[in-house]
Amino acid sequence: MSSHPPTPWDPIEFAATRHRIVINLSGGKDGLRAGAMAMDIARQAGVADRVWTAHASLGPMEWPAVTDGGVRWPSASELAAQHSQALGIPPERHIEVRRTREVDGERRPFDLLTFIAERGDWPWLGRARTCTGPWKTRMVYGAFTAHVRTLRREAGGPALFANVLGLRAEESRDRRNRGMWRRTTDNSARVVDEWLPAHQVTTDEVWEWTLAEGLPYHWCYDSYPGAQDRAGSSRCSCSTCTLANHRDLLLAVGRRPRLAELCALVERVRRVPFNPTVTMAELIERSRRRDAPDPGVIVEENADFERMERDVHEALRKPPAWESRARIDAPGPAILTTGCDGCPSTM
Ligand code: SF4
């Protein structure tokens, strides 16, 4: 088995020579489309049994499940598992990973917003992205370490991985410039090639295919759960992704007011704007205007969110770990004083 992809690049030969094909599923529409294209190729190559699916969970930062009109609509994590099943992957080959850390001798979830509160900075575009790498890529990478040991022994060389992502050329200039595949890791233990099967597929084509196949998609895409109009969020990412467009953010603020308030608290205490062009405080104010998009549904936050809320408050009681250069000019406290847990107006 060669460790280098064949030239000119043939997807079937490429798939046939990988020890593992890992389809990353976020619960969004693009990962599912890319996953189905990768599965077709894996089947043609006769290696469908080497395909795994992975969901790197961002916990309460992801779109959660909602119940509306007596109907329960699944969370992003639940939908990722459903998508895996729809692709024909057996449950034992679907993995969900989530970042944790040890607190007082106990392993506990570690959330992106807690990290942001501790660090005192937001993961903006154009700077070292502090979210996708440690919270997604590295988590999935780590989940396959045990496979690497076995595969290396069996192959007598590095384990060869295809890492399937749902990125598409239409989404941004940066993504347009990416090739169908590129090598992202090359060492004696493992070789990882990023593979973008849906790179040339348009958004309209993704939706046409999803609907024609009758596949489930996340409620956040609709104006309200079950509307089936795709008039909600344009992406199914972290609900309050710092890189999202303003309309998506206004919808997120309307749909998850407690999460928006928590982001605003971090922004206010750390004095670092949530986004390079708009603050969370401004988004909250704009979401209350008459011309703001109708949220369609308001999420009732769960116990996992409330734990994150406590962790964020705790983090804000300490000085930031990082000196951000992007300060909001307005004066305010650099740390959250104790006693304001239930009373944000004390800030
Ligand atoms: S959705 Fe946005 S905030 Fe969340 S991990 Fe991705 S880039 Fe970072």
Residues whose N, C-alpha, C, O or C-beta is under 5 A from the ligand:
A	BS01	SF4	C131 T132 S237 C238 C241 T242 L243
